[in-house]
Each structure stands twice: as C-alpha cells, then as structure tokens.
Amino acid sequence: MRDHTPDFKMHELTNENKALIRHTVQQLLEKLAADGKLTSDTLLEFWVEVPGIRRSRGTFRGGFLMPDSFIYISDYFQPDASCTLTPGVAYPNGEITLDKVWDDLLDELYYQIEIFTSPVSSSRGVMLEFWAGNRQRPEGEWLYAVDRKVELG
C-alpha cells in the first residue's frame, strides 16, 4: 500500500493576513445578513491563487467555476429578526459569545487557506477570492452573492 498524502509543510498565516481575512469575511457576512439573504444553505466559498502554482479547477454542470473550498455559514450563524448575525443552533443560547463563533469559523477558514498556501514559504502575492451567498443547484449559478478579492502580504 502506498501513501498518497502530499508531502508539504504548513505555514501559518501572519497576524496581518489573518486580520485582513477576518475583516473581509466579516464585511461579507454582515452584508449578507443585513440584506436578509442568510439561509440554511448559505455558503462562504473561496478560491486561492498561489503565484507560480497552476492547479486544475472543476466546474458545475452550468459551467460555473467550482470553489477551492467552502464553509456552510449555518454551521456558525443564523439570522435573527433584525437581520443581524447570531450564534447558530450548534451553540447553546447565552453560553457562547458572538466573538467565539467568529473565532471558530475563522480558525477553520485559516486552516483551509494554510493548506492551499503550503507549497510556498511566504503568502506574499497569494490572492484570495471570497464569495458568500446562495447557489442554484446543481447548475451552480449564484442566486445571490457578495464577493471580495484580497491579496495577502
């Protein structure tokens, strides 16, 4: 039996890059909630472009580019009547602060991004494109989305 695990070394994102990602994702999700578009199937999808590394990418049946990875927002947040983010059903009422929920979501996101950026020792020049919203399935077309592209330093 052969081990097919890629041989790579994880490189932790810098505090500055984590802050940039946090600010970007918070803006997207707060806008999504304020627009009343946060549902049980809302996704945070992202694409990672690493300088000098080409990867093949899949497409949905409708020809739309599949993300590198995604996170179900409803695992962390749910909308409330005032269209703001509140802790999701996985978090007991009153026991968890909104900051803790953000930390959990962002820890998962940072980890996934670090996997994609592991082939390079510096994240300088890495482009991240974030989309938050709802897709039509299985065609893949966005029904509603907010997006932002950022470059890591």
MODELLER restraints for C-alpha pairs under 7 A, 6 or more apart:
rsr = mdl.restraints
at = mdl.atoms
rsr.add(forms.Gaussian(group=physical.xy_distance, feature=features.Distance(at['CA:8:A'], at['CA:118:A']), mean=6.34, stdev=0.5))
rsr.add(forms.Gaussian(group=physical.xy_distance, feature=features.Distance(at['CA:8:A'], at['CA:119:A']), mean=6.45, stdev=0.5))
rsr.add(forms.Gaussian(group=physical.xy_distance, feature=features.Distance(at['CA:9:A'], at['CA:118:A']), mean=5.91, stdev=0.5))
rsr.add(forms.Gaussian(group=physical.xy_distance, feature=features.Distance(at['CA:10:A'], at['CA:114:A']), mean=6.35, stdev=0.5))
rsr.add(forms.Gaussian(group=physical.xy_distance, feature=features.Distance(at['CA:10:A'], at['CA:115:A']), mean=6.49, stdev=0.5))
rsr.add(forms.Gaussian(group=physical.xy_distance, feature=features.Distance(at['CA:10:A'], at['CA:118:A']), mean=5.00, stdev=0.5))
rsr.add(forms.Gaussian(group=physical.xy_distance, feature=features.Distance(at['CA:11:A'], at['CA:114:A']), mean=6.27, stdev=0.5))
rsr.add(forms.Gaussian(group=physical.xy_distance, feature=features.Distance(at['CA:11:A'], at['CA:118:A']), mean=5.72, stdev=0.5))
rsr.add(forms.Gaussian(group=physical.xy_distance, feature=features.Distance(at['CA:11:A'], at['CA:121:A']), mean=6.59, stdev=0.5))
rsr.add(forms.Gaussian(group=physical.xy_distance, feature=features.Distance(at['CA:12:A'], at['CA:114:A']), mean=6.28, stdev=0.5))
rsr.add(forms.Gaussian(group=physical.xy_distance, feature=features.Distance(at['CA:13:A'], at['CA:114:A']), mean=6.69, stdev=0.5))
rsr.add(forms.Gaussian(group=physical.xy_distance, feature=features.Distance(at['CA:17:A'], at['CA:152:A']), mean=5.87, stdev=0.5))
rsr.add(forms.Gaussian(group=physical.xy_distance, feature=features.Distance(at['CA:17:A'], at['CA:153:A']), mean=6.71, stdev=0.5))
rsr.add(forms.Gaussian(group=physical.xy_distance, feature=features.Distance(at['CA:22:A'], at['CA:106:A']), mean=6.88, stdev=0.5))
rsr.add(forms.Gaussian(group=physical.xy_distance, feature=features.Distance(at['CA:28:A'], at['CA:132:A']), mean=6.53, stdev=0.5))
rsr.add(forms.Gaussian(group=physical.xy_distance, feature=features.Distance(at['CA:28:A'], at['CA:146:A']), mean=6.16, stdev=0.5))
rsr.add(forms.Gaussian(group=physical.xy_distance, feature=features.Distance(at['CA:28:A'], at['CA:147:A']), mean=6.82, stdev=0.5))
rsr.add(forms.Gaussian(group=physical.xy_distance, feature=features.Distance(at['CA:29:A'], at['CA:132:A']), mean=6.86, stdev=0.5))
rsr.add(forms.Gaussian(group=physical.xy_distance, feature=features.Distance(at['CA:30:A'], at['CA:84:A']), mean=6.94, stdev=0.5))
rsr.add(forms.Gaussian(group=physical.xy_distance, feature=features.Distance(at['CA:30:A'], at['CA:85:A']), mean=6.86, stdev=0.5))
rsr.add(forms.Gaussian(group=physical.xy_distance, feature=features.Distance(at['CA:32:A'], at['CA:38:A']), mean=6.03, stdev=0.5))
rsr.add(forms.Gaussian(group=physical.xy_distance, feature=features.Distance(at['CA:33:A'], at['CA:79:A']), mean=6.37, stdev=0.5))
rsr.add(forms.Gaussian(group=physical.xy_distance, feature=features.Distance(at['CA:33:A'], at['CA:83:A']), mean=5.28, stdev=0.5))
rsr.add(forms.Gaussian(group=physical.xy_distance, feature=features.Distance(at['CA:33:A'], at['CA:84:A']), mean=5.52, stdev=0.5))
rsr.add(forms.Gaussian(group=physical.xy_distance, feature=features.Distance(at['CA:33:A'], at['CA:85:A']), mean=6.25, stdev=0.5))
rsr.add(forms.Gaussian(group=physical.xy_distance, feature=features.Distance(at['CA:34:A'], at['CA:83:A']), mean=4.95, stdev=0.5))
rsr.add(forms.Gaussian(group=physical.xy_distance, feature=features.Distance(at['CA:34:A'], at['CA:84:A']), mean=6.06, stdev=0.5))
rsr.add(forms.Gaussian(group=physical.xy_distance, feature=features.Distance(at['CA:36:A'], at['CA:83:A']), mean=5.68, stdev=0.5))
rsr.add(forms.Gaussian(group=physical.xy_distance, feature=features.Distance(at['CA:38:A'], at['CA:79:A']), mean=6.12, stdev=0.5))
rsr.add(forms.Gaussian(group=physical.xy_distance, feature=features.Distance(at['CA:40:A'], at['CA:74:A']), mean=5.41, stdev=0.5))
rsr.add(forms.Gaussian(group=physical.xy_distance, feature=features.Distance(at['CA:41:A'], at['CA:72:A']), mean=6.81, stdev=0.5))
rsr.add(forms.Gaussian(group=physical.xy_distance, feature=features.Distance(at['CA:41:A'], at['CA:134:A']), mean=6.62, stdev=0.5))
rsr.add(forms.Gaussian(group=physical.xy_distance, feature=features.Distance(at['CA:42:A'], at['CA:72:A']), mean=6.14, stdev=0.5))
rsr.add(forms.Gaussian(group=physical.xy_distance, feature=features.Distance(at['CA:42:A'], at['CA:73:A']), mean=5.76, stdev=0.5))
rsr.add(forms.Gaussian(group=physical.xy_distance, feature=features.Distance(at['CA:42:A'], at['CA:74:A']), mean=6.81, stdev=0.5))
rsr.add(forms.Gaussian(group=physical.xy_distance, feature=features.Distance(at['CA:42:A'], at['CA:133:A']), mean=5.22, stdev=0.5))
rsr.add(forms.Gaussian(group=physical.xy_distance, feature=features.Distance(at['CA:42:A'], at['CA:134:A']), mean=5.01, stdev=0.5))
rsr.add(forms.Gaussian(group=physical.xy_distance, feature=features.Distance(at['CA:43:A'], at['CA:70:A']), mean=6.43, stdev=0.5))
rsr.add(forms.Gaussian(group=physical.xy_distance, feature=features.Distance(at['CA:43:A'], at['CA:71:A']), mean=5.70, stdev=0.5))
rsr.add(forms.Gaussian(group=physical.xy_distance, feature=features.Distance(at['CA:43:A'], at['CA:72:A']), mean=4.73, stdev=0.5))
rsr.add(forms.Gaussian(group=physical.xy_distance, feature=features.Distance(at['CA:43:A'], at['CA:73:A']), mean=5.55, stdev=0.5))
rsr.add(forms.Gaussian(group=physical.xy_distance, feature=features.Distance(at['CA:43:A'], at['CA:132:A']), mean=5.54, stdev=0.5))
rsr.add(forms.Gaussian(group=physical.xy_distance, feature=features.Distance(at['CA:43:A'], at['CA:133:A']), mean=5.56, stdev=0.5))
rsr.add(forms.Gaussian(group=physical.xy_distance, feature=features.Distance(at['CA:43:A'], at['CA:134:A']), mean=6.34, stdev=0.5))
rsr.add(forms.Gaussian(group=physical.xy_distance, feature=features.Distance(at['CA:44:A'], at['CA:70:A']), mean=5.43, stdev=0.5))
rsr.add(forms.Gaussian(group=physical.xy_distance, feature=features.Distance(at['CA:44:A'], at['CA:71:A']), mean=5.17, stdev=0.5))
rsr.add(forms.Gaussian(group=physical.xy_distance, feature=features.Distance(at['CA:44:A'], at['CA:72:A']), mean=6.41, stdev=0.5))
rsr.add(forms.Gaussian(group=physical.xy_distance, feature=features.Distance(at['CA:44:A'], at['CA:73:A']), mean=6.42, stdev=0.5))
rsr.add(forms.Gaussian(group=physical.xy_distance, feature=features.Distance(at['CA:44:A'], at['CA:130:A']), mean=6.94, stdev=0.5))
rsr.add(forms.Gaussian(group=physical.xy_distance, feature=features.Distance(at['CA:44:A'], at['CA:131:A']), mean=5.78, stdev=0.5))
rsr.add(forms.Gaussian(group=physical.xy_distance, feature=features.Distance(at['CA:44:A'], at['CA:132:A']), mean=4.37, stdev=0.5))
rsr.add(forms.Gaussian(group=physical.xy_distance, feature=features.Distance(at['CA:44:A'], at['CA:133:A']), mean=6.78, stdev=0.5))
rsr.add(forms.Gaussian(group=physical.xy_distance, feature=features.Distance(at['CA:45:A'], at['CA:67:A']), mean=5.90, stdev=0.5))
rsr.add(forms.Gaussian(group=physical.xy_distance, feature=features.Distance(at['CA:45:A'], at['CA:69:A']), mean=5.94, stdev=0.5))
rsr.add(forms.Gaussian(group=physical.xy_distance, feature=features.Distance(at['CA:45:A'], at['CA:70:A']), mean=4.17, stdev=0.5))
rsr.add(forms.Gaussian(group=physical.xy_distance, feature=features.Distance(at['CA:45:A'], at['CA:71:A']), mean=6.50, stdev=0.5))
rsr.add(forms.Gaussian(group=physical.xy_distance, feature=features.Distance(at['CA:45:A'], at['CA:130:A']), mean=5.81, stdev=0.5))
rsr.add(forms.Gaussian(group=physical.xy_distance, feature=features.Distance(at['CA:45:A'], at['CA:131:A']), mean=5.18, stdev=0.5))
rsr.add(forms.Gaussian(group=physical.xy_distance, feature=features.Distance(at['CA:45:A'], at['CA:132:A']), mean=6.18, stdev=0.5))
rsr.add(forms.Gaussian(group=physical.xy_distance, feature=features.Distance(at['CA:46:A'], at['CA:67:A']), mean=5.60, stdev=0.5))
rsr.add(forms.Gaussian(group=physical.xy_distance, feature=features.Distance(at['CA:46:A'], at['CA:68:A']), mean=6.00, stdev=0.5))
rsr.add(forms.Gaussian(group=physical.xy_distance, feature=features.Distance(at['CA:46:A'], at['CA:69:A']), mean=5.80, stdev=0.5))
rsr.add(forms.Gaussian(group=physical.xy_distance, feature=features.Distance(at['CA:46:A'], at['CA:70:A']), mean=6.20, stdev=0.5))
rsr.add(forms.Gaussian(group=physical.xy_distance, feature=features.Distance(at['CA:46:A'], at['CA:128:A']), mean=6.78, stdev=0.5))
rsr.add(forms.Gaussian(group=physical.xy_distance, feature=features.Distance(at['CA:46:A'], at['CA:129:A']), mean=5.41, stdev=0.5))
rsr.add(forms.Gaussian(group=physical.xy_distance, feature=features.Distance(at['CA:46:A'], at['CA:130:A']), mean=4.51, stdev=0.5))
rsr.add(forms.Gaussian(group=physical.xy_distance, feature=features.Distance(at['CA:46:A'], at['CA:131:A']), mean=6.20, stdev=0.5))
rsr.add(forms.Gaussian(group=physical.xy_distance, feature=features.Distance(at['CA:47:A'], at['CA:67:A']), mean=5.46, stdev=0.5))
rsr.add(forms.Gaussian(group=physical.xy_distance, feature=features.Distance(at['CA:47:A'], at['CA:68:A']), mean=4.97, stdev=0.5))
rsr.add(forms.Gaussian(group=physical.xy_distance, feature=features.Distance(at['CA:47:A'], at['CA:128:A']), mean=5.77, stdev=0.5))
rsr.add(forms.Gaussian(group=physical.xy_distance, feature=features.Distance(at['CA:47:A'], at['CA:129:A']), mean=5.15, stdev=0.5))
rsr.add(forms.Gaussian(group=physical.xy_distance, feature=features.Distance(at['CA:47:A'], at['CA:130:A']), mean=6.75, stdev=0.5))
rsr.add(forms.Gaussian(group=physical.xy_distance, feature=features.Distance(at['CA:48:A'], at['CA:68:A']), mean=6.79, stdev=0.5))
rsr.add(forms.Gaussian(group=physical.xy_distance, feature=features.Distance(at['CA:48:A'], at['CA:116:A']), mean=6.81, stdev=0.5))
rsr.add(forms.Gaussian(group=physical.xy_distance, feature=features.Distance(at['CA:48:A'], at['CA:127:A']), mean=5.86, stdev=0.5))
rsr.add(forms.Gaussian(group=physical.xy_distance, feature=features.Distance(at['CA:48:A'], at['CA:128:A']), mean=4.86, stdev=0.5))
rsr.add(forms.Gaussian(group=physical.xy_distance, feature=features.Distance(at['CA:48:A'], at['CA:129:A']), mean=6.65, stdev=0.5))
rsr.add(forms.Gaussian(group=physical.xy_distance, feature=features.Distance(at['CA:49:A'], at['CA:126:A']), mean=5.70, stdev=0.5))
rsr.add(forms.Gaussian(group=physical.xy_distance, feature=features.Distance(at['CA:49:A'], at['CA:127:A']), mean=5.02, stdev=0.5))
rsr.add(forms.Gaussian(group=physical.xy_distance, feature=features.Distance(at['CA:49:A'], at['CA:128:A']), mean=6.50, stdev=0.5))
rsr.add(forms.Gaussian(group=physical.xy_distance, feature=features.Distance(at['CA:50:A'], at['CA:117:A']), mean=6.57, stdev=0.5))
rsr.add(forms.Gaussian(group=physical.xy_distance, feature=features.Distance(at['CA:50:A'], at['CA:126:A']), mean=4.86, stdev=0.5))
rsr.add(forms.Gaussian(group=physical.xy_distance, feature=features.Distance(at['CA:50:A'], at['CA:127:A']), mean=6.72, stdev=0.5))
rsr.add(forms.Gaussian(group=physical.xy_distance, feature=features.Distance(at['CA:51:A'], at['CA:125:A']), mean=6.48, stdev=0.5))
rsr.add(forms.Gaussian(group=physical.xy_distance, feature=features.Distance(at['CA:51:A'], at['CA:126:A']), mean=6.26, stdev=0.5))
rsr.add(forms.Gaussian(group=physical.xy_distance, feature=features.Distance(at['CA:57:A'], at['CA:66:A']), mean=6.88, stdev=0.5))
rsr.add(forms.Gaussian(group=physical.xy_distance, feature=features.Distance(at['CA:58:A'], at['CA:65:A']), mean=6.20, stdev=0.5))
rsr.add(forms.Gaussian(group=physical.xy_distance, feature=features.Distance(at['CA:58:A'], at['CA:66:A']), mean=5.42, stdev=0.5))
rsr.add(forms.Gaussian(group=physical.xy_distance, feature=features.Distance(at['CA:59:A'], at['CA:65:A']), mean=4.40, stdev=0.5))
rsr.add(forms.Gaussian(group=physical.xy_distance, feature=features.Distance(at['CA:59:A'], at['CA:66:A']), mean=4.92, stdev=0.5))
rsr.add(forms.Gaussian(group=physical.xy_distance, feature=features.Distance(at['CA:60:A'], at['CA:66:A']), mean=6.15, stdev=0.5))
rsr.add(forms.Gaussian(group=physical.xy_distance, feature=features.Distance(at['CA:60:A'], at['CA:138:A']), mean=6.99, stdev=0.5))
rsr.add(forms.Gaussian(group=physical.xy_distance, feature=features.Distance(at['CA:60:A'], at['CA:139:A']), mean=5.84, stdev=0.5))
rsr.add(forms.Gaussian(group=physical.xy_distance, feature=features.Distance(at['CA:60:A'], at['CA:140:A']), mean=5.46, stdev=0.5))
rsr.add(forms.Gaussian(group=physical.xy_distance, feature=features.Distance(at['CA:61:A'], at['CA:138:A']), mean=6.65, stdev=0.5))
rsr.add(forms.Gaussian(group=physical.xy_distance, feature=features.Distance(at['CA:61:A'], at['CA:139:A']), mean=5.11, stdev=0.5))
rsr.add(forms.Gaussian(group=physical.xy_distance, feature=features.Distance(at['CA:62:A'], at['CA:139:A']), mean=4.54, stdev=0.5))
rsr.add(forms.Gaussian(group=physical.xy_distance, feature=features.Distance(at['CA:62:A'], at['CA:140:A']), mean=6.23, stdev=0.5))
rsr.add(forms.Gaussian(group=physical.xy_distance, feature=features.Distance(at['CA:64:A'], at['CA:140:A']), mean=5.97, stdev=0.5))
rsr.add(forms.Gaussian(group=physical.xy_distance, feature=features.Distance(at['CA:64:A'], at['CA:141:A']), mean=6.61, stdev=0.5))
rsr.add(forms.Gaussian(group=physical.xy_distance, feature=features.Distance(at['CA:74:A'], at['CA:88:A']), mean=6.26, stdev=0.5))
rsr.add(forms.Gaussian(group=physical.xy_distance, feature=features.Distance(at['CA:75:A'], at['CA:88:A']), mean=6.30, stdev=0.5))
rsr.add(forms.Gaussian(group=physical.xy_distance, feature=features.Distance(at['CA:75:A'], at['CA:90:A']), mean=6.86, stdev=0.5))
rsr.add(forms.Gaussian(group=physical.xy_distance, feature=features.Distance(at['CA:76:A'], at['CA:87:A']), mean=6.08, stdev=0.5))
rsr.add(forms.Gaussian(group=physical.xy_distance, feature=features.Distance(at['CA:76:A'], at['CA:88:A']), mean=4.88, stdev=0.5))
rsr.add(forms.Gaussian(group=physical.xy_distance, feature=features.Distance(at['CA:76:A'], at['CA:101:A']), mean=6.13, stdev=0.5))
rsr.add(forms.Gaussian(group=physical.xy_distance, feature=features.Distance(at['CA:76:A'], at['CA:105:A']), mean=6.60, stdev=0.5))
rsr.add(forms.Gaussian(group=physical.xy_distance, feature=features.Distance(at['CA:77:A'], at['CA:85:A']), mean=6.00, stdev=0.5))
rsr.add(forms.Gaussian(group=physical.xy_distance, feature=features.Distance(at['CA:77:A'], at['CA:86:A']), mean=5.52, stdev=0.5))
rsr.add(forms.Gaussian(group=physical.xy_distance, feature=features.Distance(at['CA:77:A'], at['CA:87:A']), mean=4.71, stdev=0.5))
rsr.add(forms.Gaussian(group=physical.xy_distance, feature=features.Distance(at['CA:77:A'], at['CA:88:A']), mean=4.06, stdev=0.5))
rsr.add(forms.Gaussian(group=physical.xy_distance, feature=features.Distance(at['CA:78:A'], at['CA:85:A']), mean=6.02, stdev=0.5))
rsr.add(forms.Gaussian(group=physical.xy_distance, feature=features.Distance(at['CA:78:A'], at['CA:86:A']), mean=5.51, stdev=0.5))
rsr.add(forms.Gaussian(group=physical.xy_distance, feature=features.Distance(at['CA:78:A'], at['CA:87:A']), mean=6.17, stdev=0.5))
rsr.add(forms.Gaussian(group=physical.xy_distance, feature=features.Distance(at['CA:78:A'], at['CA:88:A']), mean=4.84, stdev=0.5))
rsr.add(forms.Gaussian(group=physical.xy_distance, feature=features.Distance(at['CA:79:A'], at['CA:85:A']), mean=5.30, stdev=0.5))
rsr.add(forms.Gaussian(group=physical.xy_distance, feature=features.Distance(at['CA:79:A'], at['CA:86:A']), mean=6.16, stdev=0.5))
rsr.add(forms.Gaussian(group=physical.xy_distance, feature=features.Distance(at['CA:80:A'], at['CA:86:A']), mean=6.65, stdev=0.5))
rsr.add(forms.Gaussian(group=physical.xy_distance, feature=features.Distance(at['CA:86:A'], at['CA:98:A']), mean=6.68, stdev=0.5))
rsr.add(forms.Gaussian(group=physical.xy_distance, feature=features.Distance(at['CA:87:A'], at['CA:98:A']), mean=6.07, stdev=0.5))
rsr.add(forms.Gaussian(group=physical.xy_distance, feature=features.Distance(at['CA:87:A'], at['CA:101:A']), mean=6.32, stdev=0.5))
rsr.add(forms.Gaussian(group=physical.xy_distance, feature=features.Distance(at['CA:117:A'], at['CA:123:A']), mean=6.62, stdev=0.5))
rsr.add(forms.Gaussian(group=physical.xy_distance, feature=features.Distance(at['CA:123:A'], at['CA:152:A']), mean=6.10, stdev=0.5))
rsr.add(forms.Gaussian(group=physical.xy_distance, feature=features.Distance(at['CA:123:A'], at['CA:153:A']), mean=6.48, stdev=0.5))
rsr.add(forms.Gaussian(group=physical.xy_distance, feature=features.Distance(at['CA:124:A'], at['CA:152:A']), mean=5.48, stdev=0.5))
rsr.add(forms.Gaussian(group=physical.xy_distance, feature=features.Distance(at['CA:124:A'], at['CA:153:A']), mean=4.41, stdev=0.5))
rsr.add(forms.Gaussian(group=physical.xy_distance, feature=features.Distance(at['CA:125:A'], at['CA:151:A']), mean=5.98, stdev=0.5))
rsr.add(forms.Gaussian(group=physical.xy_distance, feature=features.Distance(at['CA:125:A'], at['CA:152:A']), mean=5.78, stdev=0.5))
rsr.add(forms.Gaussian(group=physical.xy_distance, feature=features.Distance(at['CA:125:A'], at['CA:153:A']), mean=6.29, stdev=0.5))
rsr.add(forms.Gaussian(group=physical.xy_distance, feature=features.Distance(at['CA:126:A'], at['CA:151:A']), mean=5.71, stdev=0.5))
rsr.add(forms.Gaussian(group=physical.xy_distance, feature=features.Distance(at['CA:126:A'], at['CA:152:A']), mean=5.38, stdev=0.5))
rsr.add(forms.Gaussian(group=physical.xy_distance, feature=features.Distance(at['CA:127:A'], at['CA:149:A']), mean=6.99, stdev=0.5))
rsr.add(forms.Gaussian(group=physical.xy_distance, feature=features.Distance(at['CA:127:A'], at['CA:150:A']), mean=5.80, stdev=0.5))
rsr.add(forms.Gaussian(group=physical.xy_distance, feature=features.Distance(at['CA:127:A'], at['CA:151:A']), mean=4.49, stdev=0.5))
rsr.add(forms.Gaussian(group=physical.xy_distance, feature=features.Distance(at['CA:127:A'], at['CA:152:A']), mean=6.34, stdev=0.5))
rsr.add(forms.Gaussian(group=physical.xy_distance, feature=features.Distance(at['CA:128:A'], at['CA:149:A']), mean=5.64, stdev=0.5))
rsr.add(forms.Gaussian(group=physical.xy_distance, feature=features.Distance(at['CA:128:A'], at['CA:150:A']), mean=5.37, stdev=0.5))
rsr.add(forms.Gaussian(group=physical.xy_distance, feature=features.Distance(at['CA:128:A'], at['CA:151:A']), mean=6.26, stdev=0.5))
rsr.add(forms.Gaussian(group=physical.xy_distance, feature=features.Distance(at['CA:129:A'], at['CA:148:A']), mean=5.88, stdev=0.5))
rsr.add(forms.Gaussian(group=physical.xy_distance, feature=features.Distance(at['CA:129:A'], at['CA:149:A']), mean=4.20, stdev=0.5))
rsr.add(forms.Gaussian(group=physical.xy_distance, feature=features.Distance(at['CA:129:A'], at['CA:150:A']), mean=6.44, stdev=0.5))
rsr.add(forms.Gaussian(group=physical.xy_distance, feature=features.Distance(at['CA:130:A'], at['CA:147:A']), mean=5.45, stdev=0.5))
rsr.add(forms.Gaussian(group=physical.xy_distance, feature=features.Distance(at['CA:130:A'], at['CA:148:A']), mean=5.42, stdev=0.5))
rsr.add(forms.Gaussian(group=physical.xy_distance, feature=features.Distance(at['CA:130:A'], at['CA:149:A']), mean=6.18, stdev=0.5))
rsr.add(forms.Gaussian(group=physical.xy_distance, feature=features.Distance(at['CA:131:A'], at['CA:145:A']), mean=6.34, stdev=0.5))
rsr.add(forms.Gaussian(group=physical.xy_distance, feature=features.Distance(at['CA:131:A'], at['CA:146:A']), mean=5.70, stdev=0.5))
rsr.add(forms.Gaussian(group=physical.xy_distance, feature=features.Distance(at['CA:131:A'], at['CA:147:A']), mean=4.28, stdev=0.5))
rsr.add(forms.Gaussian(group=physical.xy_distance, feature=features.Distance(at['CA:131:A'], at['CA:148:A']), mean=6.73, stdev=0.5))
rsr.add(forms.Gaussian(group=physical.xy_distance, feature=features.Distance(at['CA:132:A'], at['CA:145:A']), mean=5.40, stdev=0.5))
rsr.add(forms.Gaussian(group=physical.xy_distance, feature=features.Distance(at['CA:132:A'], at['CA:146:A']), mean=5.46, stdev=0.5))
rsr.add(forms.Gaussian(group=physical.xy_distance, feature=features.Distance(at['CA:132:A'], at['CA:147:A']), mean=6.37, stdev=0.5))
rsr.add(forms.Gaussian(group=physical.xy_distance, feature=features.Distance(at['CA:133:A'], at['CA:144:A']), mean=5.43, stdev=0.5))
rsr.add(forms.Gaussian(group=physical.xy_distance, feature=features.Distance(at['CA:133:A'], at['CA:145:A']), mean=4.13, stdev=0.5))
rsr.add(forms.Gaussian(group=physical.xy_distance, feature=features.Distance(at['CA:133:A'], at['CA:146:A']), mean=6.44, stdev=0.5))
rsr.add(forms.Gaussian(group=physical.xy_distance, feature=features.Distance(at['CA:134:A'], at['CA:142:A']), mean=5.91, stdev=0.5))
rsr.add(forms.Gaussian(group=physical.xy_distance, feature=features.Distance(at['CA:134:A'], at['CA:143:A']), mean=5.60, stdev=0.5))
rsr.add(forms.Gaussian(group=physical.xy_distance, feature=features.Distance(at['CA:134:A'], at['CA:144:A']), mean=5.51, stdev=0.5))
rsr.add(forms.Gaussian(group=physical.xy_distance, feature=features.Distance(at['CA:134:A'], at['CA:145:A']), mean=6.42, stdev=0.5))
rsr.add(forms.Gaussian(group=physical.xy_distance, feature=features.Distance(at['CA:135:A'], at['CA:141:A']), mean=5.50, stdev=0.5))
rsr.add(forms.Gaussian(group=physical.xy_distance, feature=features.Distance(at['CA:135:A'], at['CA:142:A']), mean=4.26, stdev=0.5))
rsr.add(forms.Gaussian(group=physical.xy_distance, feature=features.Distance(at['CA:135:A'], at['CA:143:A']), mean=5.33, stdev=0.5))
rsr.add(forms.Gaussian(group=physical.xy_distance, feature=features.Distance(at['CA:136:A'], at['CA:142:A']), mean=6.09, stdev=0.5))
rsr.add(forms.Gaussian(group=physical.xy_distance, feature=features.Distance(at['CA:136:A'], at['CA:143:A']), mean=6.12, stdev=0.5))
